[in-house]
């Protein structure tokens, strides 16, 4: 196995503020949904992402995957069964977004109607949020595949 080398392109930032810099990367309505799908729904191919409930357009998906890869949030790997497909996985940097997404779920529960699936998911989180984060983070880190 070879070590995966992540080369990040410089993302144009408007300021040195961490909220502003994060929005420069995730300030669209699709990027965090791709990260969510990789984290929770085990989606890992272009076709998998296209099947998400939110119905992302193919051109937008391609652009967001490229941006996330350039930023070192995801890694693009050769598909073991097809020369024309790729697998996407979260890098450690991407995995570190888990607490952010968990907090968005908790905030969203206060203000939005949720599906039964999401209600159950939040019940599991609220039993012991830190243990949930630690367990899922550990699983995702073990799943990181080297090129």
DOMAR-351819 format. One record per residue: residue in three letters; chain; x, y, z of N, C-alpha, C in turn. Coordinates in nm, 2 decimals, padded with zeros to 4 digits. Layout:
// DOMAR-351819
 type mol     nX     nY     nZ    caX    caY    caZ     cX     cY     cZ
  ALA   A      X      Y      Z      X      Y      Z      X      Y      Z
...
This chain:
// DOMAR-351819
 type mol     nX     nY     nZ    caX    caY    caZ     cX     cY     cZ
  UNK   A  00.08 -00.12  00.00  00.00  00.00  00.00  00.09  00.13  00.00
  UNK   A  00.04  00.22 -00.07  00.11  00.35 -00.07  00.04  00.45  00.02
  UNK   A  00.12  00.54  00.07  00.06  00.65  00.15 -00.01  00.75  00.06
  UNK   A -00.13  00.79  00.10 -00.21  00.89  00.02 -00.15  01.02  00.05
  UNK   A -00.11  01.09 -00.05 -00.06  01.23 -00.04 -00.17  01.32 -00.08
  UNK   A -00.20  01.41  00.02 -00.31  01.51 -00.01 -00.24  01.64 -00.04
  UNK   A -00.27  01.69 -00.16 -00.21  01.82 -00.20 -00.33  01.92 -00.20
  UNK   A -00.33  02.02 -00.12 -00.44  02.11 -00.12 -00.41  02.23 -00.21
  UNK   A -00.51  02.27 -00.29 -00.50  02.39 -00.36 -00.54  02.50 -00.26
  UNK   A -00.49  02.62 -00.28 -00.52  02.73 -00.19 -00.66  02.77 -00.22
  UNK   A -00.74  02.78 -00.12 -00.88  02.83 -00.14 -00.88  02.98 -00.11
  UNK   A -00.94  03.05 -00.20 -00.94  03.19 -00.19 -01.03  03.23 -00.06
  UNK   A -00.97  03.30  00.03 -01.04  03.34  00.15 -01.06  03.49  00.15
  UNK   A -01.17  03.52  00.21 -01.21  03.66  00.22 -01.15  03.73  00.34
  UNK   A -01.12  03.65  00.44 -01.06  03.71  00.56 -00.99  03.60  00.64
  UNK   A -00.93  03.63  00.76 -00.87  03.53  00.84 -00.97  03.48  00.95
  UNK   A -01.09  03.51  00.94 -01.20  03.46  01.03 -01.23  03.32  01.00
  UNK   A -01.23  03.23  01.10 -01.25  03.09  01.07 -01.39  03.06  01.02
  UNK   A -01.49  03.14  01.06 -01.63  03.12  01.01 -01.63  03.16  00.86
  UNK   A -01.57  03.27  00.83 -01.56  03.31  00.69 -01.49  03.21  00.60
  UNK   A -01.37  03.17  00.65 -01.29  03.07  00.58 -01.36  02.94  00.56
  UNK   A -01.44  02.89  00.66 -01.51  02.77  00.64 -01.62  02.79  00.54
  UNK   A -01.69  02.91  00.54 -01.79  02.93  00.44 -01.74  02.94  00.30
  UNK   A -01.61  02.99  00.29 -01.55  02.99  00.16 -01.54  02.85  00.10
  UNK   A -01.53  02.75  00.18 -01.52  02.61  00.14 -01.66  02.55  00.14
  UNK   A -01.74  02.57  00.24 -01.87  02.50  00.26 -01.99  02.59  00.24
  UNK   A -01.98  02.71  00.18 -02.08  02.80  00.18 -02.19  02.78  00.07
  UNK   A -02.19  02.66  00.01 -02.29  02.63 -00.08 -02.39  02.53 -00.02
  UNK   A -02.49  02.49 -00.09 -02.59  02.40 -00.02 -02.56  02.26 -00.05
  UNK   A -02.45  02.22 -00.11 -02.42  02.08 -00.15 -02.31  02.02 -00.08
  UNK   A -02.20  02.09 -00.05 -02.08  02.03  00.00 -02.10  01.95  00.13
  UNK   A -02.16  02.01  00.23 -02.19  01.94  00.35 -02.28  01.82  00.34
  UNK   A -02.37  01.82  00.23 -02.45  01.71  00.21 -02.37  01.59  00.15
  UNK   A -02.27  01.62  00.07 -02.18  01.52  00.03 -02.10  01.46  00.14
  UNK   A -02.05  01.54  00.23 -01.98  01.50  00.35 -02.08  01.41  00.44
  UNK   A -02.20  01.46  00.45 -02.30  01.38  00.53 -02.32  01.25  00.47
  UNK   A -02.33  01.24  00.34 -02.36  01.11  00.27 -02.24  01.02  00.29
  UNK   A -02.12  01.07  00.29 -02.00  00.99  00.31 -02.00  00.94  00.46
  UNK   A -02.03  01.02  00.55 -02.03  00.99  00.69 -02.14  00.89  00.74
  UNK   A -02.26  00.92  00.71 -02.37  00.85  00.76 -02.43  00.75  00.67
  UNK   A -02.43  00.77  00.54 -02.50  00.68  00.45 -02.41  00.59  00.37
  UNK   A -02.29  00.60  00.40 -02.19  00.51  00.33 -02.19  00.52  00.18
  UNK   A -02.23  00.64  00.13 -02.23  00.66 -00.02 -02.08  00.69 -00.05
  UNK   A -02.04  00.63 -00.16 -01.89  00.65 -00.20 -01.87  00.66 -00.35
  UNK   A -01.97  00.66 -00.43 -01.95  00.67 -00.57 -02.03  00.79 -00.63
  UNK   A -01.99  00.84 -00.74 -02.06  00.95 -00.81 -02.21  00.91 -00.82
  UNK   A -02.24  00.79 -00.86 -02.38  00.74 -00.88 -02.45  00.74 -00.75
  UNK   A -02.38  00.70 -00.64 -02.45  00.70 -00.51 -02.49  00.84 -00.47
  UNK   A -02.41  00.94 -00.49 -02.44  01.08 -00.45 -02.56  01.13 -00.54
  UNK   A -02.57  01.09 -00.66 -02.68  01.13 -00.75 -02.81  01.08 -00.70
  UNK   A -02.81  00.97 -00.62 -02.94  00.91 -00.57 -02.99  00.97 -00.44
  UNK   A -02.91  01.07 -00.39 -02.96  01.13 -00.26 -03.09  01.20 -00.28
  UNK   A -03.16  01.21 -00.17 -03.30  01.27 -00.18 -03.30  01.42 -00.23
  UNK   A -03.19  01.49 -00.21 -03.18  01.63 -00.25 -03.16  01.65 -00.40
  UNK   A -03.13  01.55 -00.48 -03.13  01.55 -00.62 -03.03  01.66 -00.68
  UNK   A -02.90  01.64 -00.65 -02.80  01.73 -00.70 -02.78  01.71 -00.85
  UNK   A -02.76  01.81 -00.92 -02.73  01.81 -01.06 -02.59  01.76 -01.09
  UNK   A -02.57  01.69 -01.20 -02.44  01.62 -01.23 -02.33  01.72 -01.23
  UNK   A -02.35  01.84 -01.29 -02.24  01.94 -01.31 -02.20  02.00 -01.17
  UNK   A -02.30  02.02 -01.08 -02.28  02.07 -00.95 -02.20  01.96 -00.87
  UNK   A -02.25  01.84 -00.88 -02.18  01.73 -00.80 -02.03  01.72 -00.84
  UNK   A -02.01  01.72 -00.97 -01.87  01.71 -01.02 -01.78  01.83 -00.96
  UNK   A -01.84  01.95 -00.96 -01.77  02.06 -00.91 -01.74  02.05 -00.76
  UNK   A -01.84  02.01 -00.69 -01.83  02.00 -00.54 -01.73  01.89 -00.50
  UNK   A -01.73  01.78 -00.57 -01.64  01.67 -00.54 -01.50  01.72 -00.57
  UNK   A -01.48  01.79 -00.68 -01.35  01.85 -00.71 -01.30  01.95 -00.60
  UNK   A -01.39  02.03 -00.56 -01.35  02.13 -00.46 -01.32  02.06 -00.32
  UNK   A -01.40  01.97 -00.28 -01.37  01.89 -00.16 -01.24  01.82 -00.17
  UNK   A -01.21  01.76 -00.28 -01.09  01.69 -00.30 -00.97  01.79 -00.29
  UNK   A -00.98  01.90 -00.36 -00.87  02.00 -00.36 -00.85  02.05 -00.22
  UNK   A -00.95  02.06 -00.14 -00.94  02.11 -00.01 -00.89  02.01  00.09
  UNK   A -00.87  01.88  00.05 -00.83  01.78  00.13 -00.93  01.72  00.23
  UNK   A -01.06  01.74  00.20 -01.17  01.69  00.28 -01.21  01.55  00.24
  UNK   A -01.19  01.52  00.11 -01.22  01.39  00.06 -01.10  01.34 -00.03
  UNK   A -01.09  01.21 -00.05 -00.99  01.15 -00.13 -01.06  01.07 -00.24
  UNK   A -01.01  01.08 -00.36 -01.06  01.01 -00.47 -00.97  00.89 -00.50
  UNK   A -01.03  00.77 -00.50 -00.96  00.65 -00.52 -01.01  00.57 -00.64
  UNK   A -00.92  00.49 -00.70 -00.96  00.41 -00.81 -01.06  00.31 -00.76
  UNK   A -01.16  00.27 -00.84 -01.26  00.17 -00.80 -01.20  00.04 -00.82
  UNK   A -01.21 -00.06 -00.73 -01.15 -00.19 -00.75 -01.22 -00.27 -00.85
  UNK   A -01.34 -00.24 -00.89 -01.41 -00.32 -00.99 -01.44 -00.26 -01.12
  UNK   A -01.40 -00.13 -01.14 -01.43 -00.06 -01.26 -01.32  00.04 -01.29
  UNK   A -01.27  00.05 -01.41 -01.17  00.15 -01.45 -01.24  00.28 -01.48
  UNK   A -01.37  00.29 -01.49 -01.43  00.41 -01.52 -01.50  00.48 -01.40
  UNK   A -01.50  00.41 -01.29 -01.56  00.46 -01.17 -01.45  00.49 -01.06
  UNK   A -01.49  00.58 -00.97 -01.40  00.62 -00.86 -01.47  00.60 -00.73
  UNK   A -01.40  00.58 -00.62 -01.45  00.58 -00.49 -01.41  00.71 -00.42
  UNK   A -01.50  00.76 -00.34 -01.47  00.88 -00.26 -01.47  00.84 -00.12
  UNK   A -01.38  00.89 -00.04 -01.38  00.87  00.11 -01.34  01.00  00.18
  UNK   A -01.38  01.01  00.30 -01.34  01.12  00.38 -01.19  01.11  00.42
  UNK   A -01.12  01.22  00.42 -00.98  01.22  00.47 -01.00  01.24  00.62
  UNK   A -00.89  01.24  00.70 -00.90  01.27  00.84 -00.96  01.41  00.86
  UNK   A -00.92  01.50  00.78 -00.97  01.64  00.78 -01.12  01.64  00.76
  UNK   A -01.17  01.56  00.67 -01.32  01.55  00.65 -01.39  01.48  00.77
  UNK   A -01.32  01.38  00.82 -01.38  01.31  00.94 -01.40  01.41  01.06
  UNK   A -01.30  01.50  01.07 -01.31  01.60  01.18 -01.42  01.70  01.17
  UNK   A -01.50  01.69  01.06 -01.62  01.77  01.05 -01.74  01.70  01.12
  UNK   A -01.73  01.58  01.17 -01.84  01.51  01.23 -01.90  01.59  01.35
  UNK   A -01.83  01.65  01.44 -01.89  01.73  01.55 -01.97  01.85  01.49
  UNK   A -01.93  01.91  01.38 -02.00  02.02  01.32 -02.13  01.97  01.27
  UNK   A -02.13  01.86  01.20 -02.26  01.81  01.14 -02.35  01.76  01.26
  UNK   A -02.30  01.71  01.36 -02.38  01.67  01.48 -02.45  01.79  01.53
  UNK   A -02.38  01.90  01.55 -02.44  02.02  01.61 -02.54  02.08  01.51
  UNK   A -02.52  02.06  01.38 -02.62  02.11  01.29 -02.75  02.03  01.30
  UNK   A -02.74  01.90  01.32 -02.85  01.81  01.34 -02.93  01.86  01.47
  UNK   A -02.86  01.88  01.57 -02.92  01.92  01.70 -02.99  02.05  01.69
  UNK   A -02.92  02.15  01.62 -02.98  02.28  01.60 -03.11  02.27  01.51
  UNK   A -03.10  02.19  01.40 -03.21  02.17  01.31 -03.33  02.11  01.38
  UNK   A -03.31  02.02  01.47 -03.42  01.95  01.54 -03.51  02.06  01.61
  UNK   A -03.45  02.17  01.66 -03.53  02.27  01.73 -03.62  02.35  01.63
  UNK   A -03.58  02.36  01.51 -03.65  02.45  01.42 -03.72  02.39  01.30
  UNK   A -03.70  02.26  01.27 -03.75  02.20  01.15 -03.82  02.07  01.18
  UNK   A -03.92  02.03  01.10 -03.98  01.90  01.11 -03.88  01.80  01.06
  UNK   A -03.87  01.69  01.13 -03.77  01.59  01.09 -03.84  01.46  01.05
  UNK   A -03.78  01.38  00.97 -03.83  01.25  00.93 -03.81  01.16  01.06
  UNK   A -03.88  01.05  01.06 -03.87  00.95  01.17 -03.72  00.90  01.18
  UNK   A -03.66  00.88  01.06 -03.52  00.83  01.06 -03.43  00.93  01.14
  UNK   A -03.45  01.06  01.11 -03.36  01.16  01.18 -03.39  01.17  01.32
  UNK   A -03.52  01.16  01.36 -03.56  01.16  01.50 -03.48  01.05  01.58
  UNK   A -03.49  00.93  01.52 -03.42  00.81  01.58 -03.27  00.84  01.59
  UNK   A -03.21  00.89  01.48 -03.07  00.92  01.48 -03.03  01.02  01.59
  UNK   A -03.11  01.12  01.61 -03.08  01.22  01.72 -03.10  01.16  01.85
  UNK   A -03.19  01.07  01.87 -03.21  01.00  02.00 -03.08  00.93  02.04
  UNK   A -03.02  00.86  01.94 -02.90  00.79  01.96 -02.78  00.88  01.99
  UNK   A -02.78  01.00  01.93 -02.67  01.10  01.95 -02.69  01.15  02.10
  UNK   A -02.81  01.18  02.14 -02.84  01.24  02.27 -02.81  01.15  02.39
  UNK   A -02.81  01.02  02.36 -02.78  00.93  02.47 -02.64  00.96  02.53
  UNK   A -02.55  00.99  02.45 -02.41  01.03  02.49 -02.34  01.08  02.37
  UNK   A -02.35  01.21  02.35 -02.30  01.28  02.23 -02.15  01.25  02.20
  UNK   A -02.07  01.27  02.31 -01.93  01.25  02.29 -01.89  01.10  02.26
  UNK   A -01.96  01.01  02.32 -01.94  00.87  02.29 -01.98  00.84  02.15
  UNK   A -02.09  00.89  02.10 -02.13  00.87  01.97 -02.03  00.93  01.87
  UNK   A -01.98  01.05  01.89 -01.88  01.11  01.81 -01.75  01.03  01.81
  UNK   A -01.71  00.98  01.92 -01.58  00.90  01.93 -01.60  00.77  01.86
  UNK   A -01.71  00.71  01.88 -01.74  00.57  01.81 -01.74  00.59  01.66
  UNK   A -01.81  00.69  01.61 -01.82  00.70  01.46 -01.69  00.75  01.41
  UNK   A -01.62  00.84  01.48 -01.49  00.89  01.43 -01.40  00.77  01.42
  UNK   A -01.39  00.69  01.52 -01.31  00.57  01.52 -01.34  00.48  01.40
  UNK   A -01.47  00.45  01.38 -01.50  00.37  01.26 -01.46  00.43  01.13
  UNK   A -01.48  00.56  01.11 -01.44  00.62  00.99 -01.29  00.62  00.97
  UNK   A -01.21  00.64  01.08 -01.07  00.65  01.07 -01.01  00.51  01.03
  UNK   A -01.08  00.40  01.09 -01.03  00.27  01.05 -01.06  00.24  00.91
  UNK   A -01.17  00.30  00.85 -01.21  00.27  00.71 -01.12  00.34  00.61
  UNK   A -01.04  00.44  00.65 -00.96  00.51  00.56 -00.87  00.41  00.48
  UNK   A -00.88  00.42  00.35 -00.80  00.33  00.26 -00.69  00.41  00.20
  UNK   A -00.57  00.35  00.21 -00.46  00.41  00.14 -00.45  00.37  00.00
  UNK   A -00.41  00.46 -00.09 -00.40  00.43 -00.23 -00.28  00.34 -00.25
